[in-house]
Amino acid sequence: MKKIIYTKNAPAPIGPYNQAILVGNTLYTSGQIALNPLTMELVLDDIEIETKQVMENMKAVLAAADMTFENVIKTSIFIMNMNDFTRINSIYGSYFDEATAPARETVQVACLPKNVNIEISMIAIK
């Protein structure tokens, strides 16, 4: 049976989806973009600040499922410009212990919701 995960500490969904779904011990998150959960305004000052907001949103979703980044086993990162990879990776990497970091793919895409520069989704287990 699936359990809907929701927290006001992450942006409310902007479409017909949930922030995350817990099935057994596995959490499947929806992609997070750089929306400030308090104002629902985009945080697009620069790619580092945008990435930090995405990771903070994801941190809140994980916490709502009683998990942390240590529980994450897989991430998917979608970016608008592969030239931003190094800057994104430095912020993203600060949330994980490199020795136990999750599997990951990073792909450049043509367009993301609300024309943001990055979106990240995760799979985590307890």
N, C-alpha and C positions, 0 to 999 in steps of 0.2 A: 504494500500500500504506500502511496506517496503522501508526503507531508509538505504543505506549502510553507516556505520560509519567507518571512517578511520582517523588515525593521524600518522604523522611521529614520534611522541613522544612515540610511543609504537612499538614493533617489527612488521615488515611487516609479513603478513601471509607466512608460509612456505609450503603451500599446497592450495588446492582448497576451500578456505573459506575466510571469512572476519573477521576483528577484532570484529565487532558487527553489529547487525541489529536492527534498531528502527522500531517498528510497533505500530502506534498510540503513546501512552505515555509509552510503554513498551520497554525496551532495553534488548536484549539478547546478552551477550558477548560470544565470543569463549574463550576457555581456554587459559590462559596466563602461559608461563613458564619463567624462569629467563634468557631471552635473553636481552642483553643490546641493546636498540633500535638504538644507534649510531653506534655500531660496529657489531651488530648481533652475538656477541660472548656470550657464556654462562657464567653466574656468579654463580659459584658453590663452592665458598670458604668454606662456611659452611651453615648449614640449615637456620640459622637466616638471613644471607646475601642473600641467595637464595630466601627466603620467602619475604624479603623486596623488592627485584627486581621485583618479581611477583606482589606484591601489588602496586608498583610504576607504573608498566606497566598498571595495571588495572585502577589506578587513571587517567592515561593519556587517556585511552579509554573512561572512564566515562566523563572526561572533554570535550572530542571531541563531546559528545552528550549533553553538557551543564548540566551535572549531577555531583554529588559527592557521596561519600560513604553513605551519609544520604539518598540517593535515593534507595540504594540497599535493596531488599526485600528477596533475596535468594542467597546463595552461595553454590557451590559444590567444595569440596577440595579433590583432589586425591593425596595420598602420597605413597611413596615406602616403608616407614618404620614407623609403628605406634609408635615405640619407640621415634620418633621425634615429636610426637603430642604436648607435652608441650612446646617445643621450638618454634614450628610453631605457636601455639596458642597465645603465648605471643606477637609475631610480628603482626600476623593477628589482634588480639584484639586491638592493639594500633591504628588501623585505624578506629575503630568504637566506638560510645558511647554505652556502655554496656546496658543501659536502652532501647535503640532503635535499637540494633543490629539485623541483618537479621536472618531469618531462615537459617539452614545450615545442610549439611551432610558432614562427613569426612570419606573417605574410603581408605583402603590400597589396592593398585593394584600391579600387577606383574611387569609391565613395563610402562614407560611413554615416550613420544617423546624425542628423543635425549638422552635418559637415564637420564633425570633429576630426582630430588627427590620430586618435588611438581608441581602441576598444579591446577589453580583455575579458575572457571568460575562464572559468576554472572548474575542475573536478577535484573533490576532496573526499577522504575517507576517515572514519573514526577508528 
